Every structure is written in structure tokens, then in C-alpha cells.
Amino acid sequence: MSQKEIRLPYFIAVLNAVIIGLSFLFAKLVLDYADPLDTLAFRFAISFLVMSVPVAFGWVKLSYRGKPIYKVLLMATLYPLAFFLLQAFGLQHASSAEGGILYAFTPVVTLMFASLFLKEVTTILQKLSIFLSVLGVVFIFVMKGSSIDLSNLTGISLLLLTCVTFAGYTVLARSLSKQFRPAEITYLMMGIGFIFFLITTFTSHASKGTLHHLFSPFTSGIFIVSILFLGVVSSLFTALMANYILSKMEASKMSVFANLSTIVSMTAGAVFLGEEVTIYHLIGSIMIIAGVIGTNRLGRKKTSESRNKLTEVNSSRS
């Protein structure tokens, strides 16, 4: 494998985290015009329709014959369906800060799942690096005055389950990357999300008699730009990138990149919303970055040494 092929997944993982970090800013904007369920319906409708164009013209080839599609359906129930529903209802009972703190533990859950189901092996230093990255996120939120209110057990439980569902998706996607191409997994994910959230939001509006208000947010230019970013860039492109990354990189290594989105979100808030950046933001950011680098670098020496030993054994046998 060339040096370019080795570096590309890492570059895409960083780009993926940047987009996710920016998506928090656009998500705040769209919620001024539409409720969370409508937003999800629009996001996945746009994602699915945009990807359907190259599929229809044959620019993107998809082949599902003889492949275990039911496994992708199972994966899609974890993400996007369960993840976004749990997040939406969890944030009704807990604050966004609590959501940020709890979501930071996703790499830890992913590490456990990857070890259990994928038999991925990580060194002690890699495990410590993952925890350092998590602590960096928690440090930023705690220093901002945020904390977890244990009286919000419903919200906390639902938000913890988002960690489980996303970790489950990551592990399943890594496993399915041997049988499906990234585009094949992504197209099914977007299609399932589109159908589910469209039916759900139409049913909700029909029961309330508010169907005529469904498309009223599109009278706002801010909403149109924001929902296009969320649908095309934040949903479709990130799903394609994540599924590609997981075909090239271990799930435990990939998951820790998600914490970089906290730094991007913080930077975007400072630049576009005038939010203050203090010394503890910088300290937490350094912890996050150090954790990401450590997770992806501190296991290589061991792998390299193992390969060298194997080469020596094979040479001696010959």
C-alpha cells in the first residue's frame, strides 16, 4: 500500500469530523424554522434524492445480489434511525451540554464493541489515548459550567443509548465493509432514513392537521442553505466518508476522530456566533488532539515489530 493510500483515510477522518462539527451550527439554525422530526425528514429526503441521481444515470454502480442486505437493514436501525430518535427525545429531557458530554464516551463504547465483536487489539497506550480524548471533551464542558444532572435519568439514559447505537453502527459497518462497497451501504442507509422519517413526519402532521405548514420553512433562505448543508454534506457525504474510512481503518481508531468535532464546533461558535474561547478550551483541545494522535500512532510500532518478527521467522524457515 502506497503512502498516499495510507494517509487518505486519516485525512478523510479529519474532514469528516470538521463537517460534523460545523453541522451543529447549521442544526441550530434550522431548528428556528422547523421541529427536529421535520428536519430529519428533509435531511434524509435531500440525501437520498441527491444520491439517487448518479445511481439512476449509472455513474455509481450498486450491486446487492447475493449479499446479506438484512445486515445493512439492521445497521440502519441503529444509525440513522435509533440514533437520531434517541438523540431527539433525549435532548427533550436533558440539555445539549449533557448530550455533548455523554456523546464523548462513544469511542470508549466502540472500543469495547470492536474488541468483543471484531477482535480488534489495542495497546494500553492506545486505550489511554482514547480516554485522554474523552477527558478533553468532558473538561471543556465542565469548565464551561456544564454538568450531568442525575435527576434527568430519562434523558441521560436515552443519550447514553445514542453512544451504544453509534458504536454498534461503527462495528457493523466495519464488518460489512468486506461484503459491501461504501456507496452500497450509504445508499441503503439514506433510503431507509428517508422512508422512515418521511412517513413519521407526515403521520405526525396529519394527526395534528398541520400538513399545510410542512413546507413553510422553505420560504427562508437561511433554512434552505442550512438544510442543504445538513442533507448533502452533513448526512450524505459524512456517511460515505465514514463507510469508506471503516473499510480502511479499525473501528476503535476511527471512532476517536469524532471528538475532533467538539473543537470544530467550538471554533465555529467563536467565529460565527461570537462565543468566547478561553484557556480551558485550548487545554481541552490539546487533550483531544493528543488522544486522537496517540490512538492512531501508538499501536503502529507494535504492529510493525510483529510483522518484522513474522518476516524473520519465515526467512529462517526458508
VEXROKOL-735979 format. One record per atom (N, C-alpha, C): x, z negated, y. Coordinates in steps of 0.2 Angstrom, whole numbers, padded with zeros to 4 digits, always signed. Each point is the difference from the previous one (the first is absolute). Layout:
REM residues N
XZY;...
//
This chain:
REM residues 318
+0004+0000-0006;-0004+0000+0006;+0004+0000+0006;-0001+0005+0005;+0004+0000+0006;-0001-0006+0005;+0004-0001+0004;+0000-0005+0005;-0007+0001+0004;-0002+0006+0002;-0006+0001+0004;-0006-0002-0004;+0000+0001-0007;-0006-0002-0004;+0000-0007-0001;+0006-0004+0001;+0000-0007-0001;-0003-0003+0007;+0002+0003+0005;-0002-0003+0007;-0007+0002+0002;-0003+0005-0002;-0006+0002+0002;-0006-0005-0001;+0000-0003-0006;-0006-0005-0001;+0001-0006+0004;+0006-0002+0002;+0001-0005+0005;-0002+0002+0007;+0001+0006+0002;-0002+0002+0006;-0007+0000+0001;-0003+0003-0005;-0008+0000+0000;-0003-0007-0001;+0003-0004-0003;-0002-0007+0000;+0000-0003+0006;+0005+0001+0004;+0000-0003+0007;-0005+0004+0004;-0001+0006+0000;-0005+0004+0004;-0007-0002-0002;-0001-0002-0006;-0006-0002-0003;-0002-0007+0004;+0005-0004+0000;-0001-0007+0003;-0001+0001+0008;+0003+0005+0003;-0001+0001+0007;-0007+0002+0001;-0003+0005-0004;-0007+0002+0001;-0005-0006-0001;+0002-0004-0005;-0005-0005-0002;+0000-0005+0006;+0006-0001+0003;+0000-0005+0006;-0004+0003+0006;+0001+0006+0001;-0004+0003+0006;-0007+0001-0002;-0002+0000-0006;-0007+0000-0002;-0004-0006+0003;+0003-0006+0000;-0003-0006+0003;-0003+0001+0007;+0004+0004+0004;-0001+0001+0007;-0007+0005+0000;+0000+0005-0004;-0005+0005+0000;-0006-0003-0003;+0001-0005-0005;-0006-0003-0003;-0004-0005+0005;+0004-0003+0004;-0003-0004+0005;-0004+0004+0005;+0002+0006+0002;-0003+0004+0004;-0007+0003-0002;+0000+0002-0007;-0006+0003-0003;-0005-0006-0001;+0002-0006-0001;-0005-0005-0001;-0004-0002+0007;+0002+0003+0005;-0004-0001+0007;-0006+0005+0000;+0000+0005-0005;-0005+0005+0000;-0004+0000-0006;+0003-0002-0006;-0004+0000-0006;+0002-0006-0005;-0005-0002-0004;+0002-0006-0004;+0004+0002-0006;+0003-0005-0003;+0006+0002-0005;-0003+0005-0006;-0006-0001-0002;-0002+0004-0006;-0001+0007+0002;-0002+0002+0006;-0001+0006+0003;+0007+0003+0001;+0005-0004+0002;+0007+0002+0001;+0003+0003-0006;-0001-0004-0005;+0002+0002-0007;-0003+0006-0002;-0006+0001+0001;-0003+0006-0002;+0002+0006+0003;+0001+0000+0007;+0003+0005+0004;+0008+0002-0002;+0003-0006-0001;+0008+0001-0002;+0000+0004-0007;-0003-0002-0005;+0000+0003-0006;-0003+0007-0001;-0005+0001+0005;-0003+0007+0000;+0005+0005+0003;+0003-0002+0005;+0005+0004+0004;+0006+0001-0005;+0002-0005-0004;+0006+0001-0004;-0002+0004-0006;-0005+0000-0003;-0002+0004-0006;-0001+0007+0003;-0004+0001+0005;-0001+0007+0003;+0006+0003+0002;+0005-0003+0003;+0006+0003+0002;+0004+0002-0006;+0001-0004-0005;+0003+0001-0006;-0003+0006-0004;-0007+0000+0000;-0003+0005-0003;+0001+0008+0002;+0002+0000+0006;+0002+0007+0003;+0006+0003-0004;+0006-0003-0001;+0005+0003-0003;-0001+0001-0008;-0004-0005-0002;-0002+0000-0007;-0005+0007-0002;-0005+0001+0005;-0004+0005-0001;+0003+0007+0001;+0005+0000+0004;+0004+0007+0001;+0006+0001-0005;+0001-0005-0005;+0005+0000-0005;+0007-0002+0003;+0000-0002+0006;+0007-0002+0002;+0002-0006-0003;-0004-0005-0002;+0002-0006-0004;-0004+0001-0007;+0004+0000-0005;-0002+0001-0007;-0002-0007-0003;-0005+0000-0003;-0002-0006-0004;-0002+0001-0007;+0002-0004-0004;-0002+0001-0007;-0001-0006-0004;-0006-0001-0002;-0002-0007-0003;-0001+0001-0008;+0000+0006-0002;-0001+0001-0007;+0004-0004-0005;-0003-0004-0004;+0004-0003-0005;+0003-0007+0003;-0001-0001+0006;+0003-0006+0003;-0005-0006+0000;+0002-0006+0000;-0004-0006+0000;-0003-0002+0007;-0005+0004+0002;-0004+0000+0006;-0003-0007+0001;-0002-0003-0005;-0003-0007+0000;+0005-0005+0003;+0006+0001-0001;+0005-0005+0002;+0001+0001+0008;-0001+0006+0003;+0000+0001+0007;-0006-0003+0003;-0006+0001-0004;-0006-0003+0003;+0000-0008+0000;+0003-0003-0005;+0002-0007+0000;+0004-0002+0006;+0005+0004+0001;+0005-0001+0006;-0004+0000+0006;-0004+0005+0001;-0004+0001+0006;-0005-0006+0002;-0002-0003-0006;-0005-0006+0001;+0004-0005+0003;+0007-0001-0001;+0004-0005+0003;+0002+0002+0007;+0002+0006+0001;+0001+0003+0007;-0001+0007+0000;-0005+0002+0004;-0002-0003+0006;-0006-0005+0000;-0004+0001-0005;-0007-0003+0000;+0000-0008+0001;+0003-0003-0005;+0000-0008+0000;+0004-0002+0006;+0006+0003+0001;+0004-0003+0005;-0003+0000+0007;-0003+0006+0002;-0003+0000+0006;-0007-0004+0001;-0003+0000-0006;-0006-0005+0001;+0001-0007+0000;+0005-0002-0004;+0003-0007+0000;+0002-0002+0007;+0004+0005+0003;+0003-0001+0007;-0005-0001+0005;-0005+0005+0000;-0006-0001+0005;-0004-0006-0001;-0002-0002-0006;-0004-0006+0000;+0005-0006+0001;+0006+0000-0002;+0005-0006+0001;+0001-0001+0007;+0000+0005+0004;+0002-0001+0007;-0007-0002+0004;-0006+0000-0003;-0006-0003+0002;+0001-0007+0000;+0003-0003-0005;+0001-0007-0001;+0006-0003+0002;+0005+0004+0002;+0007-0002+0002;+0003+0004+0006;+0005-0002+0003;+0002+0003+0006;+0005+0006-0003;+0002+0004+0005;+0004+0006-0002;+0007-0003-0001;+0002-0005+0004;+0007-0004-0001;+0000-0002-0007;-0005-0003-0003;+0000-0003-0007;+0001+0006-0004;-0004+0006+0001;+0001+0006-0004;+0007+0002+0000;+0003+0000+0006;+0007+0002+0000;+0005-0004-0004;-0001-0007+0001;+0004-0004-0004;-0001+0001-0008;-0006+0000-0002;-0001+0001-0007;+0002+0006-0003;-0001+0006+0004;+0002+0006-0002;+0008+0001-0001;+0003-0004+0003;+0008+0000+0000;+0002-0002-0007;-0004-0004-0004;+0001-0002-0007;-0001+0006-0005;-0002+0006+0002;-0001+0005-0005;+0006+0002-0003;+0006+0000+0003;+0006+0002-0004;+0002-0005-0006;-0002-0006+0001;+0001-0005-0005;-0004+0001-0006;-0007+0001+0002;-0005+0002-0006;+0002+0006-0003;+0003+0005+0003;+0002+0006-0003;+0006-0001-0004;+0005-0004+0002;+0005-0002-0004;-0002-0003-0007;-0004-0004+0000;-0003-0003-0006;-0003+0005-0004;-0005+0004+0003;-0003+0005-0004;+0005+0005-0003;+0005+0002+0004;+0004+0006-0002;+0005-0003-0006;+0001-0006+0001;+0004-0004-0006;-0004+0000-0006;-0006-0002+0001;-0004-0001-0006;-0003+0007-0004;-0002+0004+0004;-0003+0006-0002;+0005+0006-0001;+0005+0001+0005;+0004+0005+0000;+0007-0002-0003;+0001-0006-0001;+0007-0003-0003;+0005+0002+0005;-0001+0000+0007;+0005+0001+0004;+0004-0006+0001;+0007+0001+0000;+0005-0006+0001;+0002+0000+0007;+0000-0006+0003;+0003-0001+0006;+0005-0006+0000;+0005+0000+0004;+0005-0005+0000;-0002-0006+0004;+0003-0006+0000;-0002-0006+0003;+0001+0002+0008;+0005+0004+0002;+0001+0001+0007;-0006+0005+0002;-0002+0004-0004;-0006+0004+0002;-0006-0004+0001;-0001-0004-0004;-0006-0005+0000;+0000-0004+0007;+0006-0003+0001;+0001-0003+0006;-0001+0004+0006;+0002+0006+0000;-0001+0005+0005;-0007+0001+0002;-0004+0001-0006;-0007+0001+0001;-0004-0006+0004;+0002-0006-0002;-0002-0006+0003;+0002-0001+0007;+0006+0002+0001;+0003+0000+0007;-0005+0005+0005;-0001+0006-0003;-0005+0004+0004;-0007-0003+0001;-0002-0003-0005;-0007-0003+0001;+0000-0006+0005;+0006-0004+0000;+0001-0005+0004;+0000+0002+0007;+0003+0006+0001;+0001+0003+0007;-0007+0001+0003;-0004+0003-0004;-0007+0001+0003;-0004-0006+0001;+0001-0005-0005;-0004-0006+0001;+0003-0004+0006;+0007+0000+0001;+0003-0003+0006;-0003+0003+0007;-0001+0006+0000;-0002+0003+0006;-0007-0002+0002;-0005+0000-0005;-0006-0002+0001;-0001-0008+0001;+0004-0004-0003;+0000-0007+0001;+0002-0002+0007;+0006+0004+0002;+0002-0002+0007;-0004+0003+0005;-0005+0004-0001;-0005+0002+0005;-0005-0005+0000;+0000-0005-0004;-0005-0005+0000;-0006+0001-0005;+0001+0005-0005;-0004+0002-0005;+0001-0005-0006;-0006-0001-0004;+0001-0004-0006;-0006+0002-0004;+0000-0003-0006;-0005+0001-0005;-0005-0006+0000;-0006+0002+0002;-0005-0006+0000;-0003+0000-0007;+0002-0005-0004;-0002-0001-0007;-0008-0001-0001;-0003-0001+0006;-0008-0001+0000;-0003+0007-0001;+0004+0005+0001;-0003+0007-0001;+0002+0003-0007;-0002-0004-0005;+0002+0002-0007;-0003+0006-0002;-0006+0002+0003;-0003+0007-0002;+0005+0005+0002;+0001+0000+0007;+0004+0005+0003;+0007+0000-0003;+0003-0005-0001;+0007-0001-0003;+0000+0003-0007;-0005-0002-0004;+0000+0003-0007;-0001+0008+0000;-0004+0002+0004;-0001+0008+0001;+0007+0003+0002;+0003-0003+0005;+0006+0003+0002;+0006+0000-0005;+0000-0006-0003;+0005+0000-0006;-0001+0005-0005;-0007+0002-0001;-0001+0005-0005;+0002+0007+0002;+0000+0001+0007;+0003+0006+0002;+0007+0001-0002;+0004-0006+0000;+0007+0001-0003;+0000+0002-0007;-0005-0003-0004;+0000+0002-0007;-0002+0007-0001;-0005+0002+0004;-0002+0007-0001;+0005+0005+0002;+0003-0001+0005;+0006+0005+0002;+0006-0001-0004;+0001-0005-0003;+0006-0001-0005;-0002+0004-0006;-0007-0001-0002;-0002+0003-0006;+0000+0008+0001;-0002+0002+0006;+0001+0008+0001;+0007+0002+0000;+0005-0004+0003;+0007+0002+0000;+0003+0001-0007;-0002-0005-0004;+0003+0000-0007;-0004+0006-0004;-0006+0001+0001;-0004+0005-0004;+0003+0007+0003;+0001+0001+0006;+0002+0006+0003;+0007+0002-0003;+0004-0005+0000;+0007+0001-0003;+0000+0002-0007;-0005-0003-0004;-0001+0002-0007;-0002+0007-0001;-0005+0002+0004;-0003+0006+0000;+0004+0006+0003;+0005-0002+0003;+0004+0005+0003;+0004+0004-0005;+0000-0002-0006;+0003+0004-0006;-0005+0005-0003;-0006-0001+0002;-0005+0005-0003;-0004+0004+0006;+0000-0002+0006;-0003+0003+0005;+0005+0002+0006;-0001+0005+0003;+0004+0001+0007;-0003-0004+0005;+0004-0001+0005;-0003-0004+0006;-0006+0003+0003;-0001+0006+0001;-0006+0003+0003;-0006+0000-0005;+0001+0000-0006;-0006-0001-0005;-0002-0007+0001;+0004-0005+0000;-0003-0007+0001;-0003-0001+0006;+0003+0003+0006;-0003-0001+0007;-0006+0003+0000;-0001+0006-0002;-0006+0004+0001;-0006-0004-0004;+0001-0003-0006;-0005-0004-0003;-0002-0006+0004;+0005-0003+0003;+0000-0007+0004;-0005+0002+0006;+0002+0005+0003;-0004+0002+0007;-0007+0002-0002;-0001+0003-0006;-0006+0003-0001;-0005-0006-0002;+0003-0005-0004;-0004-0006-0002;-0002-0004+0006;+0005-0001+0004;-0001-0004+0006;-0005+0003+0005;+0000+0007+0000;-0005+0004+0004;-0007-0001-0002;-0001+0001-0007;-0007+0000-0003;-0002-0008+0001;+0004-0005-0002;-0003-0006+0000;-0002-0003+0007;+0005+0001+0005;-0001-0003+0006;-0006+0004+0004;+0000+0007-0002;-0006+0004+0004;-0007-0003-0003;+0000+0000-0006;-0007-0003-0003;-0001-0007+0002;+0005-0004+0001;-0001-0007+0002;-0002+0000+0007;+0003+0003+0005;-0002+0000+0007;-0007+0003+0001;-0001+0006-0004;-0007+0003+0001;-0005-0004-0002;+0001-0004-0006;-0005-0005-0002;-0001-0005+0005;+0005-0003+0002;+0000-0005+0005;-0004+0002+0006;+0001+0006+0003;-0003+0002+0006;-0007+0002-0001;-0002+0003-0006;-0007+0001-0002;-0004-0006-0001;+0003-0005-0002;-0004-0006-0001;-0001-0004+0006;+0004+0001+0005;-0001-0002+0007;-0004+0004+0005;-0001+0006-0002;-0003+0005+0004;+0004+0003+0006;+0007+0000-0001;+0005+0001+0005;+0004+0007-0001;-0003+0004-0005;+0004+0006-0002;+0002+0004+0006;-0005+0000+0005;+0001+0005+0006;+0006-0003+0005;+0003-0006-0002;+0005-0003+0004;+0007+0001-0004;+0000+0003-0006;+0006+0001-0004;+0005+0003+0004;-0001+0006+0003;+0005+0004+0002;+0001-0001+0008;-0004-0004+0003;+0001-0002+0007;+0007-0001+0002;+0004-0003-0004;+0007-0002+0003;+0004+0006+0001;-0002+0006-0002;+0004+0006+0001;-0001+0003+0007;-0004-0003+0004;+0000+0002+0007;+0006-0003+0004;+0004-0004-0003;+0006-0003+0003;+0006+0004-0002;+0004+0002+0005;+0006+0003-0002;+0005-0004-0003;+0000-0007+0002;+0005-0005-0003;-0002-0001-0007;-0006+0000-0002;-0002-0001-0007;+0002+0006-0004;-0001+0006+0002;+0001+0006-0003;+0008+0000-0002;+0004-0001+0005;+0007+0000-0001;+0002-0005-0005;-0003-0006+0001;+0002-0006-0004;-0002+0001-0008;-0006+0003-0001;-0003+0001-0006;+0004+0005-0004;+0002+0005+0004;+0004+0006-0003;+0007-0003-0002;+0003-0004+0004;+0006-0003-0002;-0001-0004-0007;-0005-0005+0000;-0001-0004-0005;-0002+0004-0007;-0004+0006+0001;-0002+0004-0006;+0006+0004-0002;+0003+0004+0004;+0005+0005-0002;+0007-0004-0001;+0002-0003+0005;+0007-0003-0001;+0000-0007-0003;-0004-0004+0001;+0000-0007-0002;-0002-0001-0007;-0005+0005-0002;-0003-0001-0007;+0003+0006-0004;-0001+0006+0002;+0002+0006-0005;+0008+0000+0000;+0003+0000+0005;+0008+0001+0000;+0003-0006-0003;-0002-0006+0001;+0003-0006-0003;-0002-0001-0007;-0005+0003-0002;-0002+0000-0008;+0005+0005-0003;+0000+0006+0003;+0005+0004-0003;+0007-0002+0000;+0002-0003+0005;+0007-0003+0000;+0001-0006-0005;-0005-0004+0000;+0001-0006-0004;+0000+0002-0008;-0004+0005-0001;+0000+0003-0007;+0006+0003-0002;+0003+0004+0005;+0007+0003-0001;+0005-0005-0001;+0000-0005+0005;+0005-0005-0001;+0000-0004-0007;-0006-0001-0002;+0000-0004-0006;+0001+0005-0006;+0001+0006+0001;+0002+0005-0006;+0008+0000+0000;+0003-0003+0005;+0007+0000+0001;+0004-0007+0000;-0004-0005+0002;+0002-0007+0001;-0004-0005-0004;+0004-0005-0002;-0004-0006-0003;-0005-0003+0005;-0005-0002-0003;-0006-0003+0003;+0002-0006+0005;+0005-0005-0003;+0002-0006+0003;+0004+0002+0006;+0004+0006+0000;+0004+0002+0006;-0005+0003+0005;-0004+0004-0002;-0005+0003+0005;-0004-0005+0004;-0003-0005-0004;-0005-0004+0003;+0003-0004+0006;+0006-0002+0000;+0003-0004+0006;+0001+0004+0006;+0000+0007+0000;+0000+0004+0006;-0007-0001+0004;-0005-0003-0003;-0006-0001+0004;+0001-0005+0005;+0004-0005-0001;+0001-0005+0005;+0003+0003+0007;+0003+0006-0001;+0003+0003+0006;-0006+0002+0005;-0006+0001-0002;-0005+0002+0004;-0002-0006+0005;+0002-0006-0002;-0001-0006+0005;+0004+0002+0006;+0006+0002-0001;+0005+0001+0006;-0003+0006+0004;-0002+0005-0003;-0003+0006+0003;-0006-0002+0004;-0005-0004-0003;-0006-0002+0003;+0002-0004+0006;+0005-0005+0000;+0002-0004+0005;+0003+0004+0006;+0004+0005-0002;+0003+0005+0006;-0006+0004+0003;-0004+0002-0004;-0006+0004+0003;-0004-0004+0005;-0001-0006-0002;-0004-0005+0004;+0003-0001+0007;+0007-0001-0001;+0004-0001+0006;+0000+0006+0005;+0001+0006-0003;+0000+0006+0004;-0007+0002+0003;-0005+0000-0004;-0006+0003+0002;-0005-0005+0002;+0000-0006-0002;-0005-0005+0002;+0003-0006+0004;+0007+0001+0002;+0003-0005+0004;+0001-0007-0003;+0000+0000-0007;+0001-0007-0003;+0007-0002+0000;+0001-0007+0001;+0007-0002+0001;+0004+0000-0007;+0006+0001+0001;+0005+0000-0005;+0005-0006+0001;+0001-0005-0004;+0004-0005+0001;+0006-0001-0005;+0004-0005+0001;+0006+0000-0005;-0002-0001-0007;-0006-0004-0001;-0002-0001-0007;-0002+0007-0003;-0003+0004+0004;-0002+0007-0003;+0007+0004-0002;+0005-0001+0004;+0006+0003-0002;+0003-0003-0007;+0000-0007+0000;+0003-0003-0006;-0004+0002-0006;-0007+0000+0001;-0004+0002-0006;+0001+0007-0002;+0001+0004+0005;+0002+0007-0002;+0006+0001-0004;+0005-0004+0002;+0007+0000-0003;-0001-0002-0007;-0004-0005-0001;-0001-0003-0007;-0004+0006-0004;-0005+0003+0003;-0003+0005-0004;+0004+0006-0002;+0004+0002+0005;+0005+0006-0001;+0005-0002-0006;+0003-0006+0001;+0005-0002-0005;-0003-0001-0007;-0006-0002+0000;-0003+0000-0007;-0002+0006-0003;-0002+0005+0004;-0001+0007-0002;+0007+0003-0003;+0005-0001+0004;+0007+0003-0002;+0002-0003-0006;+0000-0007+0000;+0002-0004-0006;-0004+0002-0006;-0006+0001+0000;-0004+0002-0006;+0002+0007-0003;+0002+0004+0005;+0002+0007-0002;+0007+0001-0001;+0004-0004+0002;+0007+0001-0001;+0004-0005-0005;-0003-0006-0001;+0003-0005-0004;+0000+0001-0007;-0005+0005-0002;+0000+0001-0007;+0004+0006-0003;+0003+0004+0005;+0003+0006-0002;+0007-0001-0003;+0003-0006+0002;+0007-0001-0003;-0001-0002-0007;-0005-0004-0002;-0001-0001-0007;-0002+0006-0004;-0004+0004+0003;-0002+0006-0004;+0006+0005-0001;+0004+0000+0005;+0006+0004+0000;+0005-0002-0005;+0001-0007+0000;+0005-0003-0005;-0003+0001-0007;-0007+0000-0001;-0002+0001-0007;+0001+0007-0002;-0001+0005+0005;+0001+0007-0002;+0008+0001-0002;+0004-0003+0004;+0007+0000-0002;+0002-0002-0006;-0003-0006-0002;+0001-0003-0007;-0002+0004-0005;-0006+0003+0001;-0003+0005-0005;+0004+0006-0001;+0003+0003+0006;+0005+0005-0001;+0006-0001-0004;+0003-0006+0002;+0006-0003-0004;-0002+0000-0008;-0006-0003-0001;-0001-0001-0007;-0001+0007-0004;-0003+0005+0004;-0001+0006-0003;+0007+0004-0001;+0004-0001+0005;+0007+0003+0000;+0004-0003-0006;-0001-0006-0001;+0004-0003-0006;-0003+0002-0007;-0006+0001+0000;-0003+0002-0006;+0002+0007-0002;+0001+0004+0005;+0002+0007-0001;+0007+0001-0001;
//
